[in-house]
Structures are given as structure tokens and as C-alpha cells.
Amino acid sequence: MTQLVDRHDEVRELSALADAGRPKLALLYGRRRVGKTFLLTNIWPAERALYFTASATTPEQNRRHLVGSDRVHPRPAYSASLSPSTAVAGSRA
């Protein structure tokens, strides 16, 4: 795992969700450029998590993208050019 700085509480909470033994949902949001995507992609194993980034559109458009689009990725590549968004990640048991 990549070294994370000052993320002990977040790592503990996200690890507990992943190890819960049943599916869970985590909603991670916050200011731009603070490491939300990086944290998720470096804490959870790719085979046990689903990652979706909502766009700044309508809730209906985001639901459509989540349910049936190529915008759902098992593990995104970290990108410094992400637009402001909300990351939704679910742990698969």
C-alpha cells in the first residue's frame, strides 16, 4: 500500500467497512484536491470495491450513469485532473 500521511482514522474506518463481512456503502465527499480518490484507491482491494464518481449534473443523470454506464469502474486510475465531485464507494463482501 502507498504511504498515506495523517489518514489513520480514515484508514481504520474504511478498513472496518471492507472487513464487515457483508456489503456496505460509503459516501465520501469533501473539498477538491484533498485526496479522496487516492485514499479509496489505495485502501480497498480492487476486487472487493466498486467506485463511482458523480458528476455535477442532476441526480437522475447520475443514477443513470451509475446503473448502466461505462462510468462505473472497479478501480479508477488516480488523476490530478478530477473535477469537483462526490465519490461513492461500496464494499463488496
PyMOL commands that set and color helices and strands:
alter all, ss='L'
color gray80, all
select helices_A, chain A and resi 8-18+36-43+46-48+59-68
alter helices_A, ss='H'
color red, helices_A
select strands_A, chain A and resi 24-28+49-54+72-73+86-91
alter strands_A, ss='S'
color yellow, strands_A
deselect
rebuild
show_as cartoon
